[in-house]
Amino acid sequence: MLIEQAVDMAASSQLMVQGLAEVSAKELGAIAGAATSSGEALLETSGLLRLDEASHCHFGAQLGRPASSGAITALALRWWNDKARSLTPGFIGEIRVRPLSDQLTELMIVGQYYPRAHLYELVDAPFLGRMAKTVVASFLHRLSTRALGLTSDPATFHPVAS
């Protein structure tokens, strides 16, 4: 399922790209694990039991080198984990950095969220879509604040409709 989420950051696009380059694969994996907990909490509030505790999974993640096309800089992104029953088994996409002004940058995540087939048996597609958006939005928010070393500020977080 295709997911798009964006956040506006009060920083230059150059500073944002530099900050993303400093995030280690281990940190990306930890961010994916924390974001998955957001999706599991949503599933739990629906009355369904958690299938798997995200904290018991080992998450891996990679962020590619920056590649620019015009004003937009993109970095390939993927994450995965080692649990067959996890709610967030994988994501393949990219992070896009787009300057909005000298000191305002849009950071967007675009890609495919890959839930396990058995989730389609437990929940309907609209609910699964909400869960995917929750996880990806949480990942983007955590990554953006980590990239600039900022304190989390939900007021600057603006999801983009897909």
Helices and strands as residue ranges (DSSP letters): E 2-9, H 13-21, H 25-45, G 54-56, E 59-63, E 67-69, E 72-81, E 90-101, E 104-113, H 119-122, H 125-148, G 154-156
